[in-house]
Amino acid sequence: MPLDVSRRISLTSVFEHLEYEIDSITAKLIIIKKSFKKLFNKLLNDKIGKIFLEFEQDQDKDDL
């Protein structure tokens, strides 16, 4: 049984809206991913910086 025209238009608009929502969610996930990546890199750099600082302090103690 074929769908009537108004039903077909309604389904088309529903799918277009779903596609828009999926694109919107995808964009938000990309932003979240980039934010987490920046945060992880900052935390990693801070940790590496602390390790080097501790190493330098240990070297200074050894020099005394």
N, C-alpha and C positions, 0 to 999 in steps of 0.2 A: 504494500500500500504506500504510494508516494506521499511525501510530505507536501502540505500546501505551502504556498509562497511565503506567507507571513510566519509560518513555523520555521521555514528554512532561514529566513532573515533573522529571526530571533536566535536560532542556534548559532548562526554565523557571528552575531554580535556577542554572544556569550563566549565563543571561542576566541574572538578578538580580544575581549576583556581579559580572559584567562592568559592569553599570550602576553598582554601588557603587564599583568600582575607578575607573571613568571620573570619577565625581563627586569621588572623593578626589584624583585627579590634577588635576582642574580647580581644586579648592580650593587645592591646593599651588601651581599656576601663578599663581593670583590673588595669593597671598601673595608669591610671588617677584616678580611684576609690581609690587606695591606697594612692596616693598623696593628694587627697582631705581629706582622713581620717586623715593623718598625720597633715595636715594643720589645720583641725578642732580641733584635739586633742591639738595642740600647742596653738591655740587661746583660747580654753577652759581652758587649764592649766594657760595661762597668765591671763585670766579673774579671775579665782579662786585665783591665787596668789595675784592679786590686791585687791580682796575682803578681803582676810586674812590680807594683809598689812594695808588696811584701818581700819579693825577691831582692829588690834594691836595698830595702832596709836590712835584710839578712846579710847582704854583701857588705853593707856599711859596718855592721856589727863584727863581721869576720875581719875587716880591715883594722879594727881597733885592737 
